[in-house]
């Protein structure tokens, strides 16, 4: 097997290289990224069904989830409970959040599991960063939202990591689009609708 073939085999087997500058070890950003990457599990079933969950720190079963659950689970690894934060902010400022689902009040079971609500929360309480086609503008720990449906609306969300695929320039994203909680080179595959940083600096 040639050297190139061996290297390609590493990629096929899921091997990843850290090519982006990583946050300093021990920082909030480094812990956040480590927690996010540790969530990797291709067997997590995509399930957007409404469920009653505990509050605060409630979660759906670990073997199911949606893209927003990746964000919530990663932030809990650094002591930030988006379920509680989003719910309390929506109770106080309900009109600042999207009126998409016909809700009349905040709901701790689902508020934090919806991408438009997370985006609204990050806009209100985090840093709104520029949207570009330059991978260098996306730092490990940033949160990105997309619209997956051209000509329609299908919101999605993921986390920028400090990993890159072999020979790749783009940072790998931690997300769940239906194939489990995975690391994937897909940052520029869809229309980016938001770029945020929250709770890390």
C-alpha angles and dihedrals in degrees: 000000000000122000091252091050091050090051092049089050089059089056094047090049090054098258113156134195127213103234100152122079105267124220113259111279113262095026123125090249093052092050091048093052092045090052092047094050091046088061090067108130122143090196095068105115118226106241121164095175119133113258134177109239138176121274128249109020092011122156141174116249112297092241092064136047150124132243092273091056089063089059094045093047093048093050091050087061088068096041099264115129107198091182090066096036096049093043094050092046091050091050090054098037106022093155091060091067129075116278094212105123102046093250120161097195143013118284119202091201095065114006094095094042094067120088097215090054093050090048091051091049093049090048091052099043109017139050119287107215132196122272112229141151091240112104090206089070091064111080125198107271096030117130119226130193127200141184106231097188117074109219092010141050127276110145122207135178137198145161127252110232133195092245129100130187115249109281090008129127099194122084114246115250125223107219148124117237096159100293095086130267100319145161109238143165098238106115094121099030094097140028109287111223101174143016119193144166121203136174098352108092 
